[in-house]
Amino acid sequence: MQKIFFITILWITPIIFLGQSVNYTFEQGQKKTELKQYDEALSDFQFVIKKDPYYYEAYFEMGKIYLKKKDTKSALKAFHD
């Protein structure tokens, strides 16, 4: 019984920390966007998407940044993905 508990903890722990890391990085990207540090924010959102391809908010934030940078093609791709 203890072995099953230990294995379960080892399996769940990285998932929890990954989720926290992704959420933290997403929030940092939002803060950088507010400070108009667009390239740094894009890097944060790209990290989030690399770790969690279904984090749709990151695609949306990237699309908004690309629009601010007048890069319509990249904005459409971000909104589409």
N, C-alpha and C positions, 0 to 999 in steps of 0.2 A: 504494500500500500504506500509506504514512504517513497519507494522508487517511482511509482506512477506520479505522485505529487511532485517530486523533484524534477522529473522529466517535463511535466506540464509547466512548471515555473520556468524552466530553461527555454521552453518553446514560446511562451507568452511574453516574457520580459523584452526580447528585442522588438517585438511588434509594438509594445507600449512605447518604448523609447523612440522608435522610428516615427510613430504618430506624433509624439511631442515635438520631435525635431522638425518634422514637416510643418506642423502648425506654427511653431516658433519662426521658422524661416519665412513662411507666408506672411506672418504679421510684420516681420522685419521688411519684407518687400513692400507692404502697404505703407509703412512709415517712410521708407525711402522714396516712394512715389509722392507722398505728401511734401517731402523736402525737395522734390523735382530732381532727385538723383536717379534718373530713369535707367541708365545702363546698369547700375548696381541693383536696382529693383528687378530688372529683367533677369539678371543672373540668379537672384533669389527665386523668382517664379519658375525659371527653368530647372533649378535644383528640385523644387517641389514636384514638378511634373515628372522629372526623371525618377523620383522616388515613388510617386503615386500618380500614374497616368490618368486616373479618374478624378483628380482634384480639379474639378471644372472651374472653380473660382480663380485659380491661377491662370488658366487660359484667358478668362475674361479680363483679368487685370492686365495681362500682357497685351491683349487687344487694345485696351484703353490707352496704354502707354504708346503703342505703335501709332495710334491715331494722333496723339499729342506730338509725336515726332514726325508726323506727316508721311508715315510709311504705310500707306493703305494696303498694299499687297500683304505685308506681314500681319497687319491687323486683321484682315479677312481670314488669313490662314489660322490665326490664333482663335478667332471667334468660331471658325468652322470646326477646328479640332476639338 
